[in-house]
Amino acid sequence: MKWFTLKIFDLRFWLFAPLVFAFVMGCSAQDNEKFNGRRAQMVERQIKARGVTDKATLEACLKVPRHRFVLPQYINSAYSDSPLPIEEGQTISQPYIVAFMTEALNLKRTDKVLEIGTGSGYQAAILAEICDSVFTIEIFPKLGNKAIELFAELGYKNIFVKIGDGYQGWPEHAPFDAIIVTCAPSKIPEPLKAQLAEGGRMIIPVDELYGQSLVLLEKRKGELRQKKVLPVRFVPMIDEKGKEY
């Protein structure tokens, strides 16, 4: 009798399992559709509407699931027009700022990019959709290791993460065709200037006396030309002891 009861249970399980699977897949499909719609609105209303026109940047923003890079409690705000808190007192940047900085680098498919400040990994994922390889440095081990896991889950094989001091750059892989910095020092780090390739671009927020500005640099004949392009607000760049640069 016991054997017969187990068989009945097993039979019921196999009868209802397809229904359960279909329900779960249906919920997942609905979630994906919901987020796809929100992502499309984000690109149209927050990014294109403010003047970002680079096709590769827009396509990357449409593709990368931003909701995977935010904390669970903020998932419904993942596509909102604002930065959001992540762990270690850091933030994921406003979608427009991510797109603006990406477009400013004028990236090519063959480019090798250095990112300072991995955070949750969203900016690196956008870059990885556009260029050949992304080398990204995160000073907080918890954030860096979490980003490594997420990159693997999402199938990114062209993103390389280092836990360490971003001020020093990554000289072993220099020169870089582009450098993007997502934390603000009080001055542009000399090591990063040295690691920028001839003809390359760097975009970096710089913390000045009266606020922060995004600065765009371009290396021509060994010299750096720079200009301020946008007022911004980023977390400060810190060293491994937590001291601000």
PyRosetta script that sets phi, psi and omega in degrees:
from pyrosetta import init, pose_from_sequence

init()
pose = pose_from_sequence("MKWFTLKIFDLRFWLFAPLVFAFVMGCSAQDNEKFNGRRAQMVERQIKARGVTDKATLEACLKVPRHRFVLPQYINSAYSDSPLPIEEGQTISQPYIVAFMTEALNLKRTDKVLEIGTGSGYQAAILAEICDSVFTIEIFPKLGNKAIELFAELGYKNIFVKIGDGYQGWPEHAPFDAIIVTCAPSKIPEPLKAQLAEGGRMIIPVDELYGQSLVLLEKRKGELRQKKVLPVRFVPMIDEKGKEY")
pose.set_psi(1, -39.2)
pose.set_omega(1, 177.8)
pose.set_phi(2, -62.4)
pose.set_psi(2, -43.9)
pose.set_omega(2, 179.5)
pose.set_phi(3, -61.7)
pose.set_psi(3, -41.8)
pose.set_omega(3, -179.1)
pose.set_phi(4, -63.4)
pose.set_psi(4, -40.0)
pose.set_omega(4, 179.0)
pose.set_phi(5, -63.2)
pose.set_psi(5, -42.1)
pose.set_omega(5, 178.0)
pose.set_phi(6, -62.7)
pose.set_psi(6, -39.5)
pose.set_omega(6, -180.0)
pose.set_phi(7, -64.0)
pose.set_psi(7, -41.5)
pose.set_omega(7, 177.9)
pose.set_phi(8, -61.4)
pose.set_psi(8, -43.3)
pose.set_omega(8, 179.0)
pose.set_phi(9, -60.7)
pose.set_psi(9, -46.0)
pose.set_omega(9, -180.0)
pose.set_phi(10, -61.1)
pose.set_psi(10, -41.0)
pose.set_omega(10, -178.9)
pose.set_phi(11, -63.9)
pose.set_psi(11, -42.0)
pose.set_omega(11, 178.5)
pose.set_phi(12, -63.7)
pose.set_psi(12, -41.1)
pose.set_omega(12, 179.2)
pose.set_phi(13, -58.3)
pose.set_psi(13, -47.9)
pose.set_omega(13, -177.7)
pose.set_phi(14, -70.1)
pose.set_psi(14, -26.3)
pose.set_omega(14, 176.3)
pose.set_phi(15, -71.7)
pose.set_psi(15, -39.5)
pose.set_omega(15, -175.5)
pose.set_phi(16, -92.3)
pose.set_psi(16, -17.7)
pose.set_omega(16, -177.9)
pose.set_phi(17, -55.2)
pose.set_psi(17, -44.5)
pose.set_omega(17, 178.7)
pose.set_phi(18, -60.7)
pose.set_psi(18, -34.7)
pose.set_omega(18, 178.8)
pose.set_phi(19, -67.8)
pose.set_psi(19, -42.1)
pose.set_omega(19, 177.9)
pose.set_phi(20, -63.1)
pose.set_psi(20, -45.6)
pose.set_omega(20, -179.9)
pose.set_phi(21, -60.8)
pose.set_psi(21, -43.7)
pose.set_omega(21, -179.7)
pose.set_phi(22, -63.5)
pose.set_psi(22, -38.3)
pose.set_omega(22, 179.2)
pose.set_phi(23, -64.5)
pose.set_psi(23, -46.7)
pose.set_omega(23, -179.9)
pose.set_phi(24, -62.0)
pose.set_psi(24, -45.8)
pose.set_omega(24, -179.7)
pose.set_phi(25, -64.9)
pose.set_psi(25, -35.4)
pose.set_omega(25, 177.9)
pose.set_phi(26, -64.3)
pose.set_psi(26, -43.7)
pose.set_omega(26, 177.4)
pose.set_phi(27, -62.3)
pose.set_psi(27, -43.2)
pose.set_omega(27, 179.7)
pose.set_phi(28, -62.6)
pose.set_psi(28, -42.9)
pose.set_omega(28, 179.3)
pose.set_phi(29, -63.9)
pose.set_psi(29, -39.8)
pose.set_omega(29, 178.1)
pose.set_phi(30, -63.9)
pose.set_psi(30, -42.4)
pose.set_omega(30, 177.7)
pose.set_phi(31, -61.3)
pose.set_psi(31, -45.8)
pose.set_omega(31, -180.0)
pose.set_phi(32, -61.1)
pose.set_psi(32, -43.0)
pose.set_omega(32, 179.6)
pose.set_phi(33, -63.6)
pose.set_psi(33, -41.0)
pose.set_omega(33, 178.8)
pose.set_phi(34, -61.1)
pose.set_psi(34, -48.1)
pose.set_omega(34, -178.3)
pose.set_phi(35, -71.0)
pose.set_psi(35, -34.2)
pose.set_omega(35, 176.3)
pose.set_phi(36, -61.2)
pose.set_psi(36, -41.6)
pose.set_omega(36, 178.3)
pose.set_phi(37, -64.7)
pose.set_psi(37, -43.5)
pose.set_omega(37, 179.1)
pose.set_phi(38, -64.9)
pose.set_psi(38, -38.4)
pose.set_omega(38, -179.9)
pose.set_phi(39, -65.4)
pose.set_psi(39, -40.8)
pose.set_omega(39, 178.4)
pose.set_phi(40, -63.9)
pose.set_psi(40, -41.5)
pose.set_omega(40, 176.9)
pose.set_phi(41, -63.4)
pose.set_psi(41, -40.7)
pose.set_omega(41, 177.9)
pose.set_phi(42, -56.4)
pose.set_psi(42, -46.9)
pose.set_omega(42, -178.4)
pose.set_phi(43, -65.4)
pose.set_psi(43, -43.6)
pose.set_omega(43, -177.7)
pose.set_phi(44, -69.5)
pose.set_psi(44, -48.1)
pose.set_omega(44, -169.2)
pose.set_phi(45, -89.7)
pose.set_psi(45, -29.4)
pose.set_omega(45, -175.9)
pose.set_phi(46, -102.5)
pose.set_psi(46, -30.1)
pose.set_omega(46, -171.3)
pose.set_phi(47, -106.6)
pose.set_psi(47, -59.7)
pose.set_omega(47, 178.6)
pose.set_phi(48, -62.9)
pose.set_psi(48, -40.2)
pose.set_omega(48, -177.7)
pose.set_phi(49, -63.5)
pose.set_psi(49, -22.2)
pose.set_omega(49, 179.6)
pose.set_phi(50, -97.0)
pose.set_psi(50, 6.1)
pose.set_omega(50, 170.9)
pose.set_phi(51, 107.2)
pose.set_psi(51, 1.6)
pose.set_omega(51, 175.9)
pose.set_phi(52, -75.9)
pose.set_psi(52, 123.8)
pose.set_omega(52, -175.0)
pose.set_phi(53, -122.2)
pose.set_psi(53, -11.5)
pose.set_omega(53, -177.3)
pose.set_phi(54, -60.2)
pose.set_psi(54, 121.6)
pose.set_omega(54, -174.2)
pose.set_phi(55, -61.2)
pose.set_psi(55, -44.4)
pose.set_omega(55, -178.2)
pose.set_phi(56, -63.3)
pose.set_psi(56, -40.0)
pose.set_omega(56, 178.5)
pose.set_phi(57, -64.7)
pose.set_psi(57, -45.7)
pose.set_omega(57, -179.8)
pose.set_phi(58, -63.2)
pose.set_psi(58, -42.2)
pose.set_omega(58, 179.1)
pose.set_phi(59, -64.9)
pose.set_psi(59, -38.6)
pose.set_omega(59, 178.2)
pose.set_phi(60, -64.5)
pose.set_psi(60, -42.6)
pose.set_omega(60, 179.2)
pose.set_phi(61, -65.8)
pose.set_psi(61, -30.5)
pose.set_omega(61, 176.1)
pose.set_phi(62, -72.9)
pose.set_psi(62, -28.4)
pose.set_omega(62, -173.5)
pose.set_phi(63, -90.5)
pose.set_psi(63, -42.7)
pose.set_omega(63, -172.4)
pose.set_phi(64, -72.0)
pose.set_psi(64, 125.1)
pose.set_omega(64, -178.1)
pose.set_phi(65, -77.1)
pose.set_psi(65, 88.7)
pose.set_omega(65, -175.9)
pose.set_phi(66, -56.2)
pose.set_psi(66, -30.9)
pose.set_omega(66, -178.5)
pose.set_phi(67, -64.5)
pose.set_psi(67, -17.7)
pose.set_omega(67, 176.7)
pose.set_phi(68, -78.5)
pose.set_psi(68, -12.8)
pose.set_omega(68, -174.2)
pose.set_phi(69, -105.3)
pose.set_psi(69, 6.3)
pose.set_omega(69, 178.7)
pose.set_phi(70, -111.3)
pose.set_psi(70, 163.9)
pose.set_omega(70, 176.1)
pose.set_phi(71, -67.9)
pose.set_psi(71, 149.5)
pose.set_omega(71, -176.4)
pose.set_phi(72, -52.9)
pose.set_psi(72, -36.9)
pose.set_omega(72, -177.1)
pose.set_phi(73, -71.1)
pose.set_psi(73, -12.4)
pose.set_omega(73, -179.6)
pose.set_phi(74, -111.6)
pose.set_psi(74, 12.9)
pose.set_omega(74, -173.3)
pose.set_phi(75, -60.9)
pose.set_psi(75, -34.6)
pose.set_omega(75, 179.7)
pose.set_phi(76, -76.0)
pose.set_psi(76, -8.8)
pose.set_omega(76, 176.6)
pose.set_phi(77, -107.3)
pose.set_psi(77, 9.2)
pose.set_omega(77, -173.5)
pose.set_phi(78, -58.7)
pose.set_psi(78, -31.0)
pose.set_omega(78, -177.0)
pose.set_phi(79, -107.9)
pose.set_psi(79, 19.2)
pose.set_omega(79, 177.8)
pose.set_phi(80, -77.9)
pose.set_psi(80, 163.9)
pose.set_omega(80, -175.2)
pose.set_phi(81, -87.3)
pose.set_psi(81, 61.0)
pose.set_omega(81, -177.0)
pose.set_phi(82, -165.3)
pose.set_psi(82, 158.8)
pose.set_omega(82, 169.6)
pose.set_phi(83, -72.0)
pose.set_psi(83, 162.7)
pose.set_omega(83, 179.3)
pose.set_phi(84, -134.8)
pose.set_psi(84, 148.9)
pose.set_omega(84, 177.8)
pose.set_phi(85, -69.4)
pose.set_psi(85, 143.5)
pose.set_omega(85, 167.8)
pose.set_phi(86, -125.2)
pose.set_psi(86, -170.7)
pose.set_omega(86, -177.0)
pose.set_phi(87, -70.9)
pose.set_psi(87, 166.2)
pose.set_omega(87, 178.2)
pose.set_phi(88, 63.0)
pose.set_psi(88, 25.9)
pose.set_omega(88, 177.8)
pose.set_phi(89, 71.3)
pose.set_psi(89, 16.0)
pose.set_omega(89, -178.8)
pose.set_phi(90, -99.2)
pose.set_psi(90, -179.8)
pose.set_omega(90, -179.3)
pose.set_phi(91, -137.3)
pose.set_psi(91, 157.0)
pose.set_omega(91, 166.1)
pose.set_phi(92, -97.8)
pose.set_psi(92, 128.9)
pose.set_omega(92, -171.7)
pose.set_phi(93, -67.3)
pose.set_psi(93, 156.3)
pose.set_omega(93, 172.9)
pose.set_phi(94, -53.7)
pose.set_psi(94, 137.5)
pose.set_omega(94, -177.9)
pose.set_phi(95, -52.5)
pose.set_psi(95, -41.6)
pose.set_omega(95, -179.7)
pose.set_phi(96, -61.6)
pose.set_psi(96, -41.6)
pose.set_omega(96, -179.1)
pose.set_phi(97, -64.7)
pose.set_psi(97, -40.9)
pose.set_omega(97, 176.8)
pose.set_phi(98, -58.8)
pose.set_psi(98, -46.8)
pose.set_omega(98, -178.8)
pose.set_phi(99, -67.5)
pose.set_psi(99, -42.5)
pose.set_omega(99, -179.7)
pose.set_phi(100, -60.1)
pose.set_psi(100, -46.9)
pose.set_omega(100, -178.8)
pose.set_phi(101, -67.2)
pose.set_psi(101, -36.9)
pose.set_omega(101, 178.8)
pose.set_phi(102, -65.2)
pose.set_psi(102, -47.5)
pose.set_omega(102, 180.0)
pose.set_phi(103, -60.9)
pose.set_psi(103, -37.4)
pose.set_omega(103, -177.2)
pose.set_phi(104, -61.9)
pose.set_psi(104, -24.7)
pose.set_omega(104, -178.9)
pose.set_phi(105, -77.7)
pose.set_psi(105, -13.9)
pose.set_omega(105, 177.0)
pose.set_phi(106, 51.7)
pose.set_psi(106, 55.0)
pose.set_omega(106, -170.3)
pose.set_phi(107, -74.9)
pose.set_psi(107, 150.3)
pose.set_omega(107, 172.4)
pose.set_phi(108, -115.8)
pose.set_psi(108, 159.9)
pose.set_omega(108, -178.6)
pose.set_phi(109, -58.5)
pose.set_psi(109, -29.8)
pose.set_omega(109, -175.6)
pose.set_phi(110, -88.3)
pose.set_psi(110, -0.9)
pose.set_omega(110, -172.8)
pose.set_phi(111, -72.9)
pose.set_psi(111, 149.0)
pose.set_omega(111, 172.2)
pose.set_phi(112, -111.0)
pose.set_psi(112, 124.3)
pose.set_omega(112, -171.6)
pose.set_phi(113, -118.3)
pose.set_psi(113, 141.4)
pose.set_omega(113, 172.5)
pose.set_phi(114, -107.1)
pose.set_psi(114, 129.6)
pose.set_omega(114, 174.6)
pose.set_phi(115, -116.7)
pose.set_psi(115, 133.1)
pose.set_omega(115, 175.5)
pose.set_phi(116, -107.4)
pose.set_psi(116, 115.0)
pose.set_omega(116, -178.8)
pose.set_phi(117, 101.8)
pose.set_psi(117, 75.6)
pose.set_omega(117, -177.2)
pose.set_phi(118, -63.1)
pose.set_psi(118, -41.6)
pose.set_omega(118, -176.0)
pose.set_phi(119, 59.7)
pose.set_psi(119, -132.2)
pose.set_omega(119, 178.8)
pose.set_phi(120, -82.4)
pose.set_psi(120, -11.1)
pose.set_omega(120, 174.6)
pose.set_phi(121, 105.1)
pose.set_psi(121, -1.0)
pose.set_omega(121, -174.4)
pose.set_phi(122, -63.3)
pose.set_psi(122, -48.2)
pose.set_omega(122, -179.6)
pose.set_phi(123, -60.8)
pose.set_psi(123, -40.8)
pose.set_omega(123, 178.9)
pose.set_phi(124, -62.2)
pose.set_psi(124, -38.8)
pose.set_omega(124, 179.0)
pose.set_phi(125, -65.6)
pose.set_psi(125, -40.5)
pose.set_omega(125, 176.1)
pose.set_phi(126, -59.7)
pose.set_psi(126, -46.5)
pose.set_omega(126, 179.4)
pose.set_phi(127, -62.4)
pose.set_psi(127, -40.2)
pose.set_omega(127, -177.1)
pose.set_phi(128, -65.4)
pose.set_psi(128, -24.8)
pose.set_omega(128, 176.4)
pose.set_phi(129, -72.6)
pose.set_psi(129, -19.9)
pose.set_omega(129, -171.8)
pose.set_phi(130, -105.1)
pose.set_psi(130, -40.4)
pose.set_omega(130, -170.1)
pose.set_phi(131, -116.0)
pose.set_psi(131, 179.1)
pose.set_omega(131, -174.4)
pose.set_phi(132, -69.9)
pose.set_psi(132, -46.7)
pose.set_omega(132, -175.5)
pose.set_phi(133, -153.1)
pose.set_psi(133, 148.7)
pose.set_omega(133, 179.7)
pose.set_phi(134, -126.7)
pose.set_psi(134, 123.9)
pose.set_omega(134, 175.4)
pose.set_phi(135, -109.2)
pose.set_psi(135, 115.2)
pose.set_omega(135, -172.0)
pose.set_phi(136, -124.0)
pose.set_psi(136, 137.5)
pose.set_omega(136, -175.1)
pose.set_phi(137, -116.9)
pose.set_psi(137, 131.0)
pose.set_omega(137, 178.8)
pose.set_phi(138, -127.6)
pose.set_psi(138, 129.9)
pose.set_omega(138, -176.6)
pose.set_phi(139, -81.2)
pose.set_psi(139, -22.8)
pose.set_omega(139, 179.5)
pose.set_phi(140, -94.3)
pose.set_psi(140, 114.1)
pose.set_omega(140, -178.5)
pose.set_phi(141, -55.2)
pose.set_psi(141, -39.0)
pose.set_omega(141, -178.5)
pose.set_phi(142, -60.5)
pose.set_psi(142, -44.3)
pose.set_omega(142, 179.1)
pose.set_phi(143, -68.3)
pose.set_psi(143, -44.3)
pose.set_omega(143, -178.5)
pose.set_phi(144, -61.8)
pose.set_psi(144, -44.9)
pose.set_omega(144, -178.6)
pose.set_phi(145, -68.8)
pose.set_psi(145, -36.1)
pose.set_omega(145, 177.5)
pose.set_phi(146, -66.0)
pose.set_psi(146, -39.9)
pose.set_omega(146, 178.0)
pose.set_phi(147, -64.5)
pose.set_psi(147, -40.2)
pose.set_omega(147, 178.1)
pose.set_phi(148, -57.7)
pose.set_psi(148, -45.1)
pose.set_omega(148, -179.9)
pose.set_phi(149, -63.5)
pose.set_psi(149, -42.2)
pose.set_omega(149, -178.0)
pose.set_phi(150, -68.6)
pose.set_psi(150, -40.1)
pose.set_omega(150, 177.0)
pose.set_phi(151, -58.7)
pose.set_psi(151, -41.0)
pose.set_omega(151, 179.2)
pose.set_phi(152, -65.1)
pose.set_psi(152, -43.3)
pose.set_omega(152, 178.7)
pose.set_phi(153, -59.5)
pose.set_psi(153, -39.6)
pose.set_omega(153, -176.6)
pose.set_phi(154, -86.2)
pose.set_psi(154, -3.2)
pose.set_omega(154, 173.9)
pose.set_phi(155, 86.3)
pose.set_psi(155, 17.7)
pose.set_omega(155, 178.4)
pose.set_phi(156, -81.4)
pose.set_psi(156, 119.5)
pose.set_omega(156, 179.9)
pose.set_phi(157, -111.0)
pose.set_psi(157, 0.3)
pose.set_omega(157, -178.7)
pose.set_phi(158, -112.0)
pose.set_psi(158, 19.1)
pose.set_omega(158, 175.0)
pose.set_phi(159, -114.1)
pose.set_psi(159, 128.8)
pose.set_omega(159, -177.3)
pose.set_phi(160, -122.7)
pose.set_psi(160, 124.2)
pose.set_omega(160, -171.9)
pose.set_phi(161, -108.8)
pose.set_psi(161, 137.0)
pose.set_omega(161, 174.2)
pose.set_phi(162, -125.0)
pose.set_psi(162, 134.8)
pose.set_omega(162, 173.8)
pose.set_phi(163, -92.5)
pose.set_psi(163, 117.5)
pose.set_omega(163, -178.6)
pose.set_phi(164, 169.4)
pose.set_psi(164, -167.1)
pose.set_omega(164, -175.0)
pose.set_phi(165, -85.7)
pose.set_psi(165, 109.3)
pose.set_omega(165, -177.5)
pose.set_phi(166, -68.0)
pose.set_psi(166, -21.2)
pose.set_omega(166, 179.8)
pose.set_phi(167, -57.2)
pose.set_psi(167, -32.5)
pose.set_omega(167, -177.1)
pose.set_phi(168, -84.7)
pose.set_psi(168, -8.1)
pose.set_omega(168, -179.2)
pose.set_phi(169, 69.9)
pose.set_psi(169, -156.0)
pose.set_omega(169, -178.5)
pose.set_phi(170, -137.4)
pose.set_psi(170, 74.3)
pose.set_omega(170, -170.7)
pose.set_phi(171, -59.4)
pose.set_psi(171, -27.3)
pose.set_omega(171, -178.9)
pose.set_phi(172, -62.2)
pose.set_psi(172, -25.0)
pose.set_omega(172, -177.4)
pose.set_phi(173, -111.6)
pose.set_psi(173, 4.5)
pose.set_omega(173, 178.1)
pose.set_phi(174, -73.1)
pose.set_psi(174, 158.8)
pose.set_omega(174, 1.7)
pose.set_phi(175, -82.1)
pose.set_psi(175, 159.4)
pose.set_omega(175, -179.9)
pose.set_phi(176, -110.6)
pose.set_psi(176, 140.9)
pose.set_omega(176, 178.4)
pose.set_phi(177, -70.9)
pose.set_psi(177, -25.2)
pose.set_omega(177, 178.1)
pose.set_phi(178, -153.0)
pose.set_psi(178, 150.2)
pose.set_omega(178, 176.6)
pose.set_phi(179, -133.1)
pose.set_psi(179, 133.2)
pose.set_omega(179, 177.8)
pose.set_phi(180, -127.3)
pose.set_psi(180, 131.7)
pose.set_omega(180, -177.7)
pose.set_phi(181, -118.9)
pose.set_psi(181, 128.6)
pose.set_omega(181, -175.9)
pose.set_phi(182, -114.4)
pose.set_psi(182, 26.6)
pose.set_omega(182, 172.3)
pose.set_phi(183, -146.5)
pose.set_psi(183, 153.8)
pose.set_omega(183, -167.8)
pose.set_phi(184, -105.9)
pose.set_psi(184, 114.9)
pose.set_omega(184, 169.5)
pose.set_phi(185, -87.1)
pose.set_psi(185, 171.4)
pose.set_omega(185, 177.6)
pose.set_phi(186, -81.5)
pose.set_psi(186, -16.6)
pose.set_omega(186, 174.2)
pose.set_phi(187, -151.8)
pose.set_psi(187, 160.0)
pose.set_omega(187, -176.7)
pose.set_phi(188, -71.4)
pose.set_psi(188, 123.6)
pose.set_omega(188, -176.8)
pose.set_phi(189, -61.9)
pose.set_psi(189, 130.9)
pose.set_omega(189, 179.0)
pose.set_phi(190, -60.6)
pose.set_psi(190, -40.0)
pose.set_omega(190, 178.7)
pose.set_phi(191, -58.8)
pose.set_psi(191, -35.6)
pose.set_omega(191, 179.5)
pose.set_phi(192, -70.2)
pose.set_psi(192, -38.7)
pose.set_omega(192, 176.0)
pose.set_phi(193, -58.9)
pose.set_psi(193, -43.6)
pose.set_omega(193, -177.8)
pose.set_phi(194, -67.3)
pose.set_psi(194, -29.2)
pose.set_omega(194, -175.8)
pose.set_phi(195, -89.0)
pose.set_psi(195, -0.5)
pose.set_omega(195, 177.0)
pose.set_phi(196, -83.3)
pose.set_psi(196, 129.3)
pose.set_omega(196, -178.2)
pose.set_phi(197, -70.0)
pose.set_psi(197, 158.4)
pose.set_omega(197, 173.2)
pose.set_phi(198, -58.7)
pose.set_psi(198, 129.9)
pose.set_omega(198, -177.2)
pose.set_phi(199, 83.9)
pose.set_psi(199, -2.7)
pose.set_omega(199, -177.1)
pose.set_phi(200, -81.9)
pose.set_psi(200, 167.2)
pose.set_omega(200, 179.2)
pose.set_phi(201, -124.3)
pose.set_psi(201, 147.7)
pose.set_omega(201, 173.4)
pose.set_phi(202, -130.3)
pose.set_psi(202, 137.9)
pose.set_omega(202, 172.1)
pose.set_phi(203, -124.5)
pose.set_psi(203, 131.4)
pose.set_omega(203, -170.3)
pose.set_phi(204, -151.7)
pose.set_psi(204, 135.3)
pose.set_omega(204, 172.1)
pose.set_phi(205, -80.1)
pose.set_psi(205, 133.3)
pose.set_omega(205, -179.6)
pose.set_phi(206, -118.8)
pose.set_psi(206, 129.8)
pose.set_omega(206, -177.8)
pose.set_phi(207, -87.5)
pose.set_psi(207, 108.0)
pose.set_omega(207, -178.1)
pose.set_phi(208, -105.9)
pose.set_psi(208, -178.0)
pose.set_omega(208, -174.5)
pose.set_phi(209, -60.6)
pose.set_psi(209, -39.2)
pose.set_omega(209, -174.5)
pose.set_phi(210, -110.2)
pose.set_psi(210, 21.5)
pose.set_omega(210, 178.4)
pose.set_phi(211, 132.2)
pose.set_psi(211, -178.4)
pose.set_omega(211, -177.7)
pose.set_phi(212, -102.5)
pose.set_psi(212, 147.9)
pose.set_omega(212, 174.4)
pose.set_phi(213, -134.3)
pose.set_psi(213, 141.8)
pose.set_omega(213, 169.1)
pose.set_phi(214, -75.7)
pose.set_psi(214, 130.1)
pose.set_omega(214, 179.4)
pose.set_phi(215, -115.6)
pose.set_psi(215, 130.5)
pose.set_omega(215, 177.1)
pose.set_phi(216, -106.1)
pose.set_psi(216, 125.4)
pose.set_omega(216, -180.0)
pose.set_phi(217, -117.2)
pose.set_psi(217, 148.2)
pose.set_omega(217, 176.0)
pose.set_phi(218, -137.8)
pose.set_psi(218, 131.8)
pose.set_omega(218, -178.2)
pose.set_phi(219, -95.0)
pose.set_psi(219, 118.9)
pose.set_omega(219, 178.0)
pose.set_phi(220, -130.0)
pose.set_psi(220, 122.1)
pose.set_omega(220, -179.2)
pose.set_phi(221, 53.1)
pose.set_psi(221, 40.4)
pose.set_omega(221, 176.5)
pose.set_phi(222, 81.6)
pose.set_psi(222, -5.5)
pose.set_omega(222, -178.8)
pose.set_phi(223, -109.4)
pose.set_psi(223, 148.2)
pose.set_omega(223, -178.6)
pose.set_phi(224, -101.4)
pose.set_psi(224, 123.1)
pose.set_omega(224, 172.2)
pose.set_phi(225, -100.6)
pose.set_psi(225, 135.8)
pose.set_omega(225, -177.2)
pose.set_phi(226, -137.7)
pose.set_psi(226, 152.2)
pose.set_omega(226, 176.8)
pose.set_phi(227, -151.1)
pose.set_psi(227, 148.8)
pose.set_omega(227, 175.1)
pose.set_phi(228, -80.5)
pose.set_psi(228, 135.9)
pose.set_omega(228, -175.8)
pose.set_phi(229, -121.5)
pose.set_psi(229, -19.8)
pose.set_omega(229, -175.6)
pose.set_phi(230, -167.2)
pose.set_psi(230, 135.0)
pose.set_omega(230, 171.1)
pose.set_phi(231, -74.4)
pose.set_psi(231, 138.2)
pose.set_omega(231, -175.1)
pose.set_phi(232, -145.0)
pose.set_psi(232, 179.2)
pose.set_omega(232, 173.3)
pose.set_phi(233, -144.1)
pose.set_psi(233, 108.7)
pose.set_omega(233, 179.1)
pose.set_phi(234, -118.8)
pose.set_psi(234, 161.3)
pose.set_omega(234, 171.7)
pose.set_phi(235, -65.1)
pose.set_psi(235, 153.2)
pose.set_omega(235, -179.3)
pose.set_phi(236, -70.9)
pose.set_psi(236, 152.8)
pose.set_omega(236, 171.0)
pose.set_phi(237, -79.8)
pose.set_psi(237, 131.1)
pose.set_omega(237, -178.3)
pose.set_phi(238, -126.1)
pose.set_psi(238, 160.4)
pose.set_omega(238, 174.0)
pose.set_phi(239, -92.3)
pose.set_psi(239, -175.7)
pose.set_omega(239, -174.9)
pose.set_phi(240, -68.4)
pose.set_psi(240, -12.1)
pose.set_omega(240, 176.6)
pose.set_phi(241, -98.9)
pose.set_psi(241, 1.3)
pose.set_omega(241, 178.7)
pose.set_phi(242, 88.1)
pose.set_psi(242, 6.6)
pose.set_omega(242, 179.4)
pose.set_phi(243, -82.7)
pose.set_psi(243, 135.9)
pose.set_omega(243, -179.3)
pose.set_phi(244, -75.4)
pose.set_psi(244, 140.3)
pose.set_omega(244, 175.5)
pose.set_phi(245, -83.0)
pose.dump_pdb("model.pdb")
